[in-house]
Amino acid sequence: MLPNFLILGAPRSGTTHLYRGLRQHPDVFMSDFKEPMFFAYEGHPRASVVSERGAYEALFSGSTGFKAVGEASTLYLYSEEAARNIRRTIPDARLIGILRHPAERAFSQYTFQRFLEDEPFTTFEDALQAEDERARGPHNPFHLYQRVGLYSRQIRRYQDLFPASQLLWLLQDDLERDPDQAFAQIFAHIGVNTAFRPDLRHKTNASGVPQHRTLFRLIKSAGRTVKQFLPETWVTRLSGSAHSTMLSRPAMRPATRSALVEFFADDIRKTATLIDRDLSHWLS
């Protein structure tokens, strides 16, 4: 069994929120393994991803009877291989991309990598300075804070391979301003009841720095154990509460943000044209 829709990313743009909301819909099956990354790493084994076709299909073994079957892997938008692999394997799939202000997305990704203890640079500015060198050799794409936010080339890659009717582009702004409308668009796109309203009161997977790291790890570890026995709405509430009460959120320096907006400005204009959305607020 293979999925008939995918959430493509971008990373740190609300994909976990979409995943949680979609899992609540009675006609939607989402793989328990969030971010299998199969189409980005097919045939290239590495830790924490699913790279073998049989193992990937097994993720959807319980999906019989569901109208919409999907998964969410945030590297699919950035990965050049993913777009081609999706086109070859599930050419009729419905695809959903969600975009966030690229400067804010970059900083959120940095703080999340620090939270994961996967980013050695103690300042965002040092990490940005190191990006060109990182990109020249073997690298973790989640450390490419600027490159992952250059959306226009990534979007065009999908537009060149898939008809417009299979592509849905949303903004994280949409999810924050009117989540019911955003989910109604998604439900219509994947062909399920648009009247369903998921419980979206608690955000999950927020980035930040744990105020009490050991206690936070214990709570998260316990949560992974018990969530398999709880309804999806309960999991969302508990996870959201842990993140909101135990993480402190550093702020990006204004000068760094200004420099990033200048860096992204031309690409933002191109992205606005490609998805036919007004992104002028991203340029301020």
ROLUMVO-141578 format. One line per field, with one value per residue (C-alpha): residue in one letter; z, y, x. Coordinates in steps of 0.2 Angstrom, whole numbers, padded with zeros to 4 digits. Example, Ala and Ser with C-alpha at 12.3 -4.5 7.8 and 13.67 -1.06 7.14 Angstrom:
lolum <- A;S
Z <- 0039;0036
Y <- -0022;-0005
X <- 0062;0068
% end
This chain:
lolum <- M;L;P;N;F;L;I;L;G;A;P;R;S;G;T;T;H;L;Y;R;G;L;R;Q;H;P;D;V;F;M;S;D;F;K;E;P;M;F;F;A;Y;E;G;H;P;R;A;S;V;V;S;E;R;G;A;Y;E;A;L;F;S;G;S;T;G;F;K;A;V;G;E;A;S;T;L;Y;L;Y;S;E;E;A;A;R;N;I;R;R;T;I;P;D;A;R;L;I;G;I;L;R;H;P;A;E;R;A;F;S;Q;Y;T;F;Q;R;F;L;E;D;E;P;F;T;T;F;E;D;A;L;Q;A;E;D;E;R;A;R;G;P;H;N;P;F;H;L;Y;Q;R;V;G;L;Y;S;R;Q;I;R;R;Y;Q;D;L;F;P;A;S;Q;L;L;W;L;L;Q;D;D;L;E;R;D;P;D;Q;A;F;A;Q;I;F;A;H;I;G;V;N;T;A;F;R;P;D;L;R;H;K;T;N;A;S;G;V;P;Q;H;R;T;L;F;R;L;I;K;S;A;G;R;T;V;K;Q;F;L;P;E;T;W;V;T;R;L;S;G;S;A;H;S;T;M;L;S;R;P;A;M;R;P;A;T;R;S;A;L;V;E;F;F;A;D;D;I;R;K;T;A;T;L;I;D;R;D;L;S;H;W;L;S
Z <- 0000;-0005;0001;-0010;-0003;0005;0016;0008;0021;0022;0039;0054;0045;0054;0046;0063;0067;0050;0054;0071;0063;0048;0060;0069;0053;0052;0033;0034;0038;0042;0045;0064;0058;0055;0043;0035;0022;0010;-0006;-0001;0003;-0007;-0009;0003;0020;0035;0053;0057;0039;0029;0013;0008;-0002;0007;0024;0017;0011;0028;0036;0028;0031;0042;0029;0021;0020;0022;0008;0010;0015;0018;0027;0031;0028;0028;0017;0002;-0004;-0003;-0009;-0028;-0028;-0019;-0032;-0046;-0035;-0030;-0049;-0053;-0039;-0035;-0050;-0045;-0027;-0020;-0013;0000;0004;0018;0019;0032;0032;0027;0040;0054;0048;0048;0066;0071;0063;0072;0089;0085;0081;0097;0106;0098;0103;0085;0082;0089;0085;0100;0090;0075;0067;0068;0061;0046;0043;0042;0030;0014;0021;0027;0010;0001;0010;0017;0027;0037;0026;0042;0045;0029;0037;0022;0007;0014;0014;-0005;-0009;-0028;-0035;-0025;-0029;-0048;-0047;-0042;-0054;-0068;-0063;-0057;-0064;-0054;-0048;-0038;-0029;-0014;-0007;0010;0022;0040;0041;0035;0048;0062;0055;0051;0055;0051;0033;0031;0035;0025;0010;0014;0016;0000;-0009;-0003;-0006;0012;0022;0023;0037;0050;0062;0071;0089;0086;0102;0107;0096;0096;0091;0096;0096;0111;0125;0139;0155;0165;0152;0162;0167;0150;0143;0156;0152;0133;0135;0145;0133;0118;0129;0133;0118;0109;0121;0120;0108;0096;0103;0120;0113;0105;0121;0132;0120;0117;0136;0139;0126;0131;0149;0149;0134;0134;0116;0112;0100;0084;0083;0073;0063;0058;0053;0043;0034;0031;0024;0012;0007;0004;-0004;-0023;-0019;-0009;-0025;-0036;-0024;-0023;-0042;-0042;-0029;-0034;-0016;-0009;0001;0003;0022;0022;0015;0029
Y <- 0000;0017;0035;0045;0062;0069;0084;0091;0103;0116;0112;0122;0129;0120;0103;0094;0104;0098;0080;0081;0088;0076;0061;0066;0065;0049;0047;0050;0038;0045;0034;0033;0036;0055;0060;0043;0053;0039;0048;0059;0044;0030;0017;0027;0020;0031;0033;0038;0037;0023;0020;0003;0001;-0014;-0005;0011;0002;-0007;0010;0010;-0008;-0002;0010;-0001;0008;0026;0038;0048;0039;0050;0055;0071;0072;0090;0087;0083;0101;0104;0087;0087;0068;0067;0076;0064;0049;0054;0057;0040;0030;0039;0051;0055;0059;0075;0086;0099;0112;0124;0139;0151;0167;0161;0171;0166;0148;0148;0154;0142;0128;0133;0134;0117;0109;0116;0109;0092;0095;0093;0110;0114;0133;0142;0157;0158;0170;0158;0144;0156;0160;0142;0137;0139;0128;0115;0114;0110;0093;0079;0089;0088;0098;0104;0114;0124;0137;0149;0137;0127;0144;0148;0141;0147;0134;0120;0125;0126;0109;0102;0113;0106;0088;0089;0097;0112;0102;0091;0105;0115;0129;0136;0148;0146;0163;0154;0141;0154;0166;0154;0136;0129;0137;0130;0113;0114;0118;0103;0091;0097;0094;0076;0072;0070;0078;0097;0100;0090;0102;0095;0100;0113;0122;0116;0118;0104;0102;0120;0125;0132;0129;0118;0127;0110;0099;0083;0085;0089;0073;0063;0070;0068;0050;0046;0054;0043;0028;0032;0041;0025;0022;0039;0047;0059;0075;0070;0067;0085;0093;0085;0088;0106;0109;0102;0113;0129;0127;0120;0129;0146;0154;0165;0180;0183;0198;0212;0215;0197;0197;0212;0204;0188;0198;0206;0189;0181;0196;0192;0174;0179;0189;0174;0163;0175;0174;0155;0152;0168;0175;0192;0190;0208;0207;0195;0209;0221
X <- 0000;0006;0000;-0011;-0006;0010;0014;0030;0037;0045;0053;0047;0032;0018;0019;0017;0001;-0005;0000;-0009;-0025;-0026;-0024;-0040;-0050;-0060;-0057;-0039;-0024;-0008;0007;0012;0030;0031;0044;0049;0058;0057;0056;0071;0082;0075;0089;0101;0100;0103;0098;0080;0073;0064;0074;0067;0051;0044;0047;0039;0023;0022;0019;0002;-0003;-0018;-0025;-0038;-0055;-0048;-0051;-0035;-0019;-0004;0012;0022;0041;0048;0063;0052;0051;0069;0075;0079;0077;0061;0051;0057;0054;0037;0033;0039;0031;0014;0012;-0007;-0003;-0010;0004;0003;0017;0016;0028;0034;0043;0060;0070;0058;0059;0078;0079;0066;0076;0091;0083;0075;0092;0100;0085;0089;0108;0112;0119;0136;0136;0130;0124;0113;0125;0139;0129;0124;0142;0146;0133;0143;0157;0144;0135;0152;0154;0143;0130;0114;0101;0093;0109;0106;0096;0096;0096;0081;0071;0074;0057;0055;0066;0059;0041;0045;0053;0036;0026;0037;0033;0014;-0001;-0008;-0023;-0012;-0003;-0009;0002;-0002;0006;0009;0001;-0015;-0014;-0012;-0025;-0039;-0035;-0052;-0052;-0034;-0039;-0055;-0044;-0033;-0048;-0055;-0039;-0037;-0056;-0063;-0077;-0073;-0085;-0074;-0065;-0049;-0045;-0031;-0030;-0013;0002;0015;0034;0038;0056;0065;0077;0072;0072;0075;0083;0083;0065;0060;0068;0060;0042;0045;0051;0036;0025;0032;0027;0009;0004;0000;-0014;-0022;-0033;-0025;-0033;-0026;-0008;-0009;-0014;-0001;0013;0008;0007;0024;0032;0022;0027;0045;0053;0060;0061;0076;0073;0082;0093;0084;0100;0101;0083;0085;0100;0090;0075;0087;0095;0078;0069;0071;0066;0051;0045;0048;0038;0024;0022;0023;0010;-0001;0000;0004;0019;0023;0022;0037;0048;0045
% end
